[in-house]
Amino acid sequence: MYIAITTSKGNASNLQGGLGISVYNYDGQLVDENNLLVGEIADCAELELIALIEAMAYTRDGDCLYSSSEYCVKGVNEWLGNWKAKEWRKFDKTPVANRHLWQQVDIHRANKFVDVNRADKFGDFEQMVRAGSMAREAI
Protein backbone atom coordinates (compact mmCIF):
# COMPACT_ATOMS: atom_id res chain seq x y z
CA MET A 1 0.00 0.00 0.00
CA TYR A 2 1.29 3.45 -0.94
CA ILE A 3 0.12 6.74 0.56
CA ALA A 4 0.63 10.29 -0.66
CA ILE A 5 -0.66 13.74 0.23
CA THR A 6 -1.12 17.12 -1.41
CA THR A 7 -2.20 20.45 0.03
CA SER A 8 -3.91 23.64 -1.13
CA LYS A 9 -5.46 26.72 0.39
CA GLY A 10 -9.20 26.43 0.96
CA ASN A 11 -11.71 29.16 0.21
CA ALA A 12 -11.15 30.92 3.53
CA SER A 13 -7.34 30.72 3.34
CA ASN A 14 -7.42 27.54 5.41
CA LEU A 15 -4.98 24.82 4.52
CA GLN A 16 -6.71 21.70 3.26
CA GLY A 17 -5.32 18.52 1.88
CA GLY A 18 -5.97 15.47 -0.16
CA LEU A 19 -4.67 12.03 0.55
CA GLY A 20 -4.34 9.17 -1.87
CA ILE A 21 -4.01 5.48 -1.20
CA SER A 22 -3.01 2.93 -3.84
CA VAL A 23 -3.13 -0.75 -2.93
CA TYR A 24 -1.12 -3.37 -4.78
CA ASN A 25 -1.14 -7.14 -4.37
CA TYR A 26 2.01 -9.19 -3.88
CA ASP A 27 2.34 -9.52 -7.66
CA GLY A 28 2.53 -5.74 -8.00
CA GLN A 29 -0.92 -5.33 -9.55
CA LEU A 30 -3.10 -2.37 -8.55
CA VAL A 31 -6.13 -3.82 -6.73
CA ASP A 32 -7.69 -0.79 -5.05
CA GLU A 33 -7.30 2.94 -4.67
CA ASN A 34 -9.05 5.67 -2.76
CA ASN A 35 -8.75 9.31 -1.85
CA LEU A 36 -10.06 11.67 0.77
CA LEU A 37 -10.36 15.44 1.12
CA VAL A 38 -9.31 16.68 4.56
CA GLY A 39 -10.33 20.24 5.46
CA GLU A 40 -8.74 22.71 7.85
CA ILE A 41 -5.44 21.08 8.69
CA ALA A 42 -2.72 22.84 10.67
CA ASP A 43 0.24 21.68 8.55
CA CYS A 44 1.59 18.93 6.32
CA ALA A 45 2.71 16.84 9.31
CA GLU A 46 -0.90 16.62 10.49
CA LEU A 47 -2.06 15.59 7.01
CA GLU A 48 0.71 12.98 6.74
CA LEU A 49 -0.44 11.45 10.03
CA ILE A 50 -4.09 11.45 8.97
CA ALA A 51 -3.05 9.65 5.78
CA LEU A 52 -1.08 7.12 7.82
CA ILE A 53 -4.06 6.49 10.11
CA GLU A 54 -6.44 6.01 7.17
CA ALA A 55 -4.00 3.61 5.50
CA MET A 56 -3.42 1.65 8.71
CA ALA A 57 -7.17 1.28 9.17
CA TYR A 58 -7.30 -0.34 5.72
CA THR A 59 -4.36 -2.69 6.20
CA ARG A 60 -4.41 -6.24 7.47
CA ASP A 61 -1.93 -7.92 9.75
CA GLY A 62 1.37 -8.37 7.93
CA ASP A 63 0.79 -5.76 5.21
CA CYS A 64 3.48 -3.35 4.04
CA LEU A 65 2.81 0.37 3.87
CA TYR A 66 4.98 2.86 1.97
CA SER A 67 5.09 6.60 2.59
CA SER A 68 7.35 9.41 1.44
CA SER A 69 6.97 10.96 4.92
CA GLU A 70 10.13 10.53 6.95
CA TYR A 71 8.19 11.96 9.92
CA CYS A 72 5.65 9.12 9.81
CA VAL A 73 8.11 6.34 9.05
CA LYS A 74 10.53 7.34 11.81
CA GLY A 75 7.65 8.05 14.16
CA VAL A 76 6.29 4.52 13.80
CA ASN A 77 9.61 2.69 13.66
CA GLU A 78 11.84 4.69 16.00
CA TRP A 79 10.08 7.25 18.19
CA LEU A 80 6.64 5.95 19.18
CA GLY A 81 7.79 3.49 21.84
CA ASN A 82 9.95 6.09 23.57
CA TRP A 83 7.19 8.70 23.47
CA LYS A 84 4.78 6.31 25.17
CA ALA A 85 7.35 5.33 27.80
CA LYS A 86 7.94 9.01 28.56
CA GLU A 87 4.21 9.79 28.80
CA TRP A 88 4.06 11.35 25.33
CA ARG A 89 7.01 13.65 25.79
CA LYS A 90 10.10 13.97 23.64
CA PHE A 91 13.68 13.62 24.88
CA ASP A 92 13.72 17.34 25.81
CA LYS A 93 10.53 16.90 27.90
CA THR A 94 8.35 18.90 25.47
CA PRO A 95 5.00 17.38 24.49
CA VAL A 96 4.84 15.31 21.31
CA ALA A 97 3.20 17.27 18.50
CA ASN A 98 -0.02 15.73 17.19
CA ARG A 99 -0.22 13.44 20.20
CA HIS A 100 -3.88 12.60 19.58
CA LEU A 101 -3.02 11.37 16.08
CA TRP A 102 0.02 9.39 17.21
CA GLN A 103 -2.18 7.70 19.80
CA GLN A 104 -4.49 6.57 16.99
CA VAL A 105 -1.48 5.17 15.12
CA ASP A 106 -0.50 3.34 18.29
CA ILE A 107 -3.96 1.76 18.59
CA HIS A 108 -3.63 0.38 15.05
CA ARG A 109 -0.14 -0.92 15.85
CA ALA A 110 -1.44 -2.71 18.92
CA ASN A 111 -4.05 -4.58 16.87
CA LYS A 112 -1.90 -5.71 13.93
CA PHE A 113 1.62 -5.66 12.57
CA VAL A 114 2.05 -3.29 9.64
CA ASP A 115 5.52 -2.84 8.17
CA VAL A 116 5.85 0.93 7.59
CA ASN A 117 8.60 1.87 5.13
CA ARG A 118 9.96 4.93 3.40
CA ALA A 119 9.04 4.87 -0.27
CA ASP A 120 12.07 4.58 -2.51
CA LYS A 121 11.93 7.47 -4.97
CA PHE A 122 13.27 5.24 -7.72
CA GLY A 123 11.98 1.73 -7.03
CA ASP A 124 8.50 2.83 -5.93
CA PHE A 125 8.14 5.72 -8.35
CA GLU A 126 5.15 4.44 -10.34
CA GLN A 127 3.19 3.45 -7.24
CA MET A 128 3.85 6.78 -5.50
CA VAL A 129 2.86 8.71 -8.64
CA ARG A 130 -0.45 6.82 -8.65
CA ALA A 131 -1.06 7.56 -4.96
CA GLY A 132 -0.15 11.21 -5.58
CA SER A 133 -2.62 11.40 -8.47
CA MET A 134 -5.33 10.07 -6.17
CA ALA A 135 -4.44 12.74 -3.58
CA ARG A 136 -4.67 15.51 -6.20
CA GLU A 137 -8.05 14.21 -7.38
CA ALA A 138 -9.41 14.75 -3.87
CA ILE A 139 -8.76 18.50 -3.99
SULVEN-V12595 format. One record per residue. N is the residue number from 1. RES is the residue in one letter. D_LAST is the distance of its C-alpha to the last C-alpha in whole Angstrom. Layout:
# SULVEN-V12595
N;RES;D_LAST, N;RES;D_LAST
This chain:
# SULVEN-V12595
1;M;21, 2;Y;18, 3;I;15, 4;A;13, 5;I;10, 6;T;8, 7;T;8, 8;S;8, 9;K;10, 10;G;9, 11;N;12, 12;A;15, 13;S;14, 14;N;13, 15;L;11, 16;Q;8, 17;G;7, 18;G;6, 19;L;9, 20;G;11, 21;I;14, 22;S;17, 23;V;20, 24;Y;23, 25;N;27, 26;Y;30, 27;D;30, 28;G;27, 29;Q;26, 30;L;22, 31;V;23, 32;D;19, 33;E;16, 34;N;13, 35;N;9, 36;L;8, 37;L;6, 38;V;9, 39;G;10, 40;E;13, 41;I;13, 42;A;16, 43;D;16, 44;C;15, 45;A;18, 46;E;17, 47;L;13, 48;E;15, 49;L;18, 50;I;15, 51;A;14, 52;L;18, 53;I;19, 54;E;17, 55;A;18, 56;M;22, 57;A;22, 58;Y;21, 59;T;24, 60;R;28, 61;D;31, 62;G;31, 63;D;28, 64;C;26, 65;L;23, 66;Y;22, 67;S;19, 68;S;19, 69;S;20, 70;E;23, 71;Y;23, 72;C;22, 73;V;25, 74;K;27, 75;G;27, 76;V;27, 77;N;30, 78;E;32, 79;W;31, 80;L;31, 81;G;34, 82;N;36, 83;W;33, 84;K;34, 85;A;38, 86;K;38, 87;E;36, 88;W;33, 89;R;34, 90;K;34, 91;F;37, 92;D;37, 93;K;37, 94;T;34, 95;P;32, 96;V;29, 97;A;26, 98;N;23, 99;R;26, 100;H;25, 101;L;22, 102;W;25, 103;Q;27, 104;Q;25, 105;V;24, 106;D;28, 107;I;29, 108;H;27, 109;R;29, 110;A;32, 111;N;31, 112;K;31, 113;F;31, 114;V;28, 115;D;28, 116;V;26, 117;N;26, 118;R;24, 119;A;23, 120;D;25, 121;K;23, 122;F;26, 123;G;27, 124;D;23, 125;F;22, 126;E;21, 127;Q;19, 128;M;17, 129;V;16, 130;R;15, 131;A;13, 132;G;11, 133;S;10, 134;M;9, 135;A;7, 136;R;6, 137;E;6, 138;A;4, 139;I;0
